[in-house]
Amino acid sequence: MITLCKTCGTSYETAGSHPEHCKICEDERQYVPVAGQQWVEPDALLATHTNKWKQHEKNLFSLLAVPSFAINQRAFILRTPEGNIMWDCIATLDDATKTLISSLGGLNAIAISHPHYYTTMQDWAAEFDAPIYLHASDREWIMRDSPHITLWEGDSLKLIGDVTLIRLGGHFAGGSVLHWEQGEGILLSGDILQVTPGADGVSFMWSYPNMLPLSAATVSDMTQRLSGVKFMKLYGAFEGKDITGRADEIVRRSGETYIRCLR
């Protein structure tokens, strides 16, 4: 039986009863609600939730569970000549979503920024027979095994064509972003880089819900890894968190501001 954590959306395989603990939520980067750990089965979730789609670019779509569920991140579908890529993951794989993705040509790969967004990745991979690319530094946070999981190492991985994964670390050791050399460059950042409310900056945190910062040295290293990477647009983890111009400059400036505040 598969069950989902209501707080983070992580899926667990159980022998008939809910787990006593969610390892993801008990980590200091996440949290257990005051009311305690709660669980939901996939069928029960799909009975009350569906996915909303939005087209951002000619070949870039996002999908988001409505009403909100767990962390409430969005996933993205990139359409490329070499095949479609899903970036990050959401828990709600409903029939409409299966039909829509199939009509777009299916999925050739799934890549995920960090463990908070692993959710039901195993089910998406099985449905579309697609490999899942996760950074090896975060292997301890995989709560369900899958033959589709591929662990990559190092600081970058070219997926297909003009799409590259870049490990920035920070929020998690394997925390990664996706760079797409589409047009003037697009960065999909999850919340490894968190877009600020005015969409004119980003921030860097070890724990967002618990407001625990990263060190100046870590942020400096993250921005250094992006130096020389050209991207005019950046799409973050959450709805409306989009930077639509001069994104690479904004990330650099935000890093400088963050470090200046710490010092």
C-alpha positions as CSV (number, residue, x, y, z in Angstrom):
1,M,0.0,0.0,0.0
2,I,1.2,3.5,-0.8
3,T,0.5,6.4,1.6
4,L,1.4,10.1,1.4
5,C,2.5,12.5,4.1
6,K,0.0,15.3,4.2
7,T,2.7,17.8,5.2
8,C,5.4,17.3,2.6
9,G,3.7,14.9,0.1
10,T,6.4,12.2,0.3
11,S,5.1,8.8,-0.6
12,Y,5.8,5.6,1.5
13,E,5.2,2.0,0.8
14,T,3.6,0.3,3.8
15,A,2.4,-3.1,4.9
16,G,-1.2,-1.9,5.6
17,S,-0.8,0.7,8.3
18,H,0.5,4.3,8.2
19,P,4.1,4.9,9.1
20,E,4.8,6.3,12.6
21,H,7.1,9.0,11.3
22,C,7.9,10.9,8.1
23,K,11.7,11.1,7.9
24,I,11.5,14.2,5.6
25,C,9.3,16.1,8.0
26,E,11.3,15.2,11.1
27,D,14.4,16.7,9.5
28,E,15.2,20.3,10.7
29,R,14.6,21.6,7.2
30,Q,10.9,20.6,7.3
31,Y,8.5,20.3,10.2
32,V,5.9,18.1,11.9
33,P,2.6,20.1,12.4
34,V,1.4,20.9,15.9
35,A,-1.5,18.5,15.4
36,G,0.9,15.7,14.5
37,Q,1.8,13.6,11.5
38,Q,-1.1,12.9,9.1
39,W,-1.4,10.6,6.1
40,V,-3.6,10.2,3.0
41,E,-3.9,7.5,0.4
42,P,-3.4,8.5,-3.3
43,D,-7.0,7.6,-4.3
44,A,-8.4,9.7,-1.5
45,L,-6.2,12.6,-2.5
46,L,-7.2,12.4,-6.2
47,A,-10.9,12.4,-5.1
48,T,-10.5,15.9,-3.8
49,H,-7.6,17.4,-5.9
50,T,-6.8,17.9,-9.5
51,N,-4.0,19.6,-11.5
52,K,-4.0,23.1,-12.9
53,W,-1.9,23.7,-16.0
54,K,-0.3,26.9,-17.3
55,Q,1.8,27.6,-20.4
56,H,4.7,30.0,-19.6
57,E,6.7,29.7,-22.9
58,K,6.0,28.0,-26.2
59,N,7.5,24.8,-24.9
60,L,7.3,25.2,-21.1
61,F,4.3,24.3,-19.0
62,S,3.7,24.1,-15.2
63,L,1.3,22.0,-13.3
64,L,0.1,22.5,-9.8
65,A,-2.3,20.6,-7.5
66,V,-5.5,22.4,-6.6
67,P,-6.6,23.0,-3.9
68,S,-3.1,23.2,-2.4
69,F,-1.5,20.1,-1.0
70,A,1.5,19.6,1.2
71,I,4.3,22.1,0.3
72,N,2.3,23.2,-2.8
73,Q,5.3,23.3,-5.3
74,R,4.7,23.2,-9.0
75,A,6.2,20.8,-11.5
76,F,7.3,21.8,-15.1
77,I,7.2,20.1,-18.4
78,L,9.8,21.1,-21.0
79,R,9.3,20.1,-24.6
80,T,12.5,19.7,-26.5
81,P,13.4,18.1,-29.9
82,E,15.1,15.3,-28.0
83,G,12.1,14.6,-25.8
84,N,10.1,16.0,-22.9
85,I,11.5,16.5,-19.4
86,M,9.6,16.8,-16.2
87,W,11.2,19.1,-13.6
88,D,10.4,18.6,-10.0
89,C,7.3,16.5,-9.0
90,I,3.9,16.9,-7.4
91,A,1.9,14.1,-5.7
92,T,-1.2,14.3,-7.9
93,L,-0.9,12.1,-10.9
94,D,-4.5,12.0,-12.1
95,D,-6.0,10.6,-15.3
96,A,-6.3,14.0,-17.0
97,T,-2.6,14.7,-16.4
98,K,-1.7,11.2,-17.8
99,T,-3.7,12.0,-21.0
100,L,-2.3,15.5,-21.4
101,I,1.3,14.4,-21.0
102,S,0.8,11.5,-23.3
103,S,-0.6,13.8,-25.9
104,L,2.5,16.0,-25.6
105,G,4.7,13.0,-26.3
106,G,5.2,11.5,-22.9
107,L,8.3,11.9,-20.8
108,N,11.9,11.1,-21.6
109,A,13.3,12.1,-18.3
110,I,12.3,13.3,-14.8
111,A,14.8,15.5,-12.8
112,I,14.1,16.8,-9.3
113,S,15.8,19.6,-7.4
114,H,15.8,18.2,-3.9
115,P,14.1,15.6,-1.6
116,H,11.2,17.8,-0.6
117,Y,9.8,17.4,-4.1
118,Y,10.3,13.6,-4.5
119,T,6.7,13.0,-3.6
120,T,5.3,10.3,-6.0
121,M,8.1,10.4,-8.5
122,Q,8.2,6.6,-8.6
123,D,4.6,6.5,-9.9
124,W,5.3,9.2,-12.6
125,A,8.4,7.3,-13.7
126,A,6.5,4.0,-13.9
127,E,3.5,5.6,-15.8
128,F,5.8,7.1,-18.5
129,D,8.7,4.7,-18.4
130,A,11.1,7.6,-17.7
131,P,14.3,7.6,-15.7
132,I,14.5,9.8,-12.6
133,Y,17.7,11.8,-12.2
134,L,18.5,12.6,-8.5
135,H,21.8,13.8,-7.1
136,A,23.6,11.0,-5.3
137,S,24.4,13.3,-2.3
138,D,20.7,13.1,-1.4
139,R,20.3,9.3,-1.7
140,E,19.4,8.9,2.0
141,W,16.2,10.8,1.5
142,I,14.7,8.4,-1.0
143,M,11.8,6.8,0.9
144,R,10.6,4.4,-1.9
145,D,13.0,2.6,-4.2
146,S,12.3,2.4,-7.9
147,P,14.2,0.8,-10.9
148,H,13.8,4.1,-12.7
149,I,16.0,6.1,-10.2
150,T,19.4,7.1,-11.6
151,L,21.8,8.8,-9.2
152,W,24.2,11.3,-10.7
153,E,27.3,12.7,-9.2
154,G,29.5,15.8,-9.7
155,D,28.5,19.4,-10.3
156,S,26.6,19.1,-13.6
157,L,24.9,16.6,-15.8
158,K,23.8,17.2,-19.4
159,L,20.3,15.6,-19.7
160,I,19.5,16.0,-23.4
161,G,20.4,18.6,-26.0
162,D,20.5,22.0,-24.4
163,V,19.3,21.0,-20.9
164,T,21.8,20.7,-18.1
165,L,21.4,20.0,-14.4
166,I,23.7,22.1,-12.1
167,R,24.3,21.2,-8.5
168,L,24.3,24.3,-6.3
169,G,24.0,22.6,-2.9
170,G,22.7,24.9,-0.1
171,H,19.2,23.8,0.9
172,F,20.4,20.1,0.5
173,A,23.8,18.8,-0.4
174,G,22.6,17.7,-3.8
175,G,20.3,20.7,-4.4
176,S,20.2,21.3,-8.1
177,V,18.7,23.7,-10.7
178,L,18.0,23.1,-14.4
179,H,19.5,25.3,-17.1
180,W,17.8,25.4,-20.5
181,E,19.6,27.1,-23.3
182,Q,16.2,28.1,-24.8
183,G,16.1,31.6,-26.2
184,E,18.2,33.8,-23.9
185,G,18.3,31.1,-21.3
186,I,15.9,29.8,-18.7
187,L,16.7,28.6,-15.1
188,L,14.2,26.3,-13.2
189,S,15.3,26.7,-9.6
190,G,12.9,24.8,-7.4
191,D,13.4,26.6,-4.1
192,I,17.2,26.1,-4.1
193,L,16.9,29.7,-5.2
194,Q,13.7,31.2,-3.6
195,V,12.1,34.0,-5.6
196,T,11.2,36.9,-3.4
197,P,7.7,38.4,-3.3
198,G,8.6,41.3,-5.5
199,A,10.0,38.9,-8.2
200,D,13.1,41.2,-8.2
201,G,15.4,39.0,-6.1
202,V,16.1,35.6,-4.7
203,S,17.1,34.3,-1.3
204,F,19.0,31.3,-0.1
205,M,18.0,29.2,3.0
206,W,18.9,26.0,4.7
207,S,15.3,25.7,6.1
208,Y,12.5,27.9,4.7
209,P,9.7,26.9,7.2
210,N,12.1,27.2,10.2
211,M,13.9,30.3,8.8
212,L,17.4,28.9,9.2
213,P,19.9,30.7,7.0
214,L,22.9,29.4,4.9
215,S,26.4,30.7,5.6
216,A,28.0,33.5,3.6
217,A,30.5,31.0,2.3
218,T,27.8,28.6,1.0
219,V,25.9,31.4,-0.8
220,S,29.1,32.6,-2.3
221,D,29.8,29.1,-3.6
222,M,26.3,28.8,-5.0
223,T,26.5,32.1,-6.9
224,Q,30.0,31.2,-8.2
225,R,28.6,28.0,-9.6
226,L,26.2,30.0,-11.7
227,S,28.7,32.6,-12.9
228,G,29.0,32.3,-16.6
229,V,25.6,30.6,-16.9
230,K,23.4,32.9,-19.0
231,F,19.6,33.0,-18.2
232,M,17.3,35.9,-18.6
233,K,14.3,34.1,-17.0
234,L,13.9,32.1,-13.8
235,Y,11.0,30.1,-12.7
236,G,10.8,29.1,-9.0
237,A,9.0,26.4,-7.1
238,F,5.8,28.3,-6.4
239,E,3.0,29.8,-8.5
240,G,3.8,33.4,-9.5
241,K,7.4,33.1,-8.4
242,D,8.8,34.0,-11.9
243,I,11.6,36.4,-12.9
244,T,11.1,37.4,-16.5
245,G,14.1,39.5,-17.2
246,R,17.8,39.9,-16.2
247,A,17.5,36.9,-13.9
248,D,21.2,36.0,-13.9
249,E,22.1,39.6,-12.9
250,I,19.3,39.5,-10.2
251,V,20.7,36.2,-8.7
252,R,24.2,37.6,-8.6
253,R,23.1,40.9,-7.0
254,S,20.9,39.0,-4.5
255,G,23.8,36.8,-3.5
256,E,25.9,39.9,-2.8
257,T,23.1,41.5,-0.7
258,Y,22.7,38.3,1.3
259,I,26.4,38.0,2.1
260,R,26.6,41.7,3.0
261,C,23.7,41.3,5.5
262,L,25.4,38.4,7.2
263,R,28.7,40.2,7.5
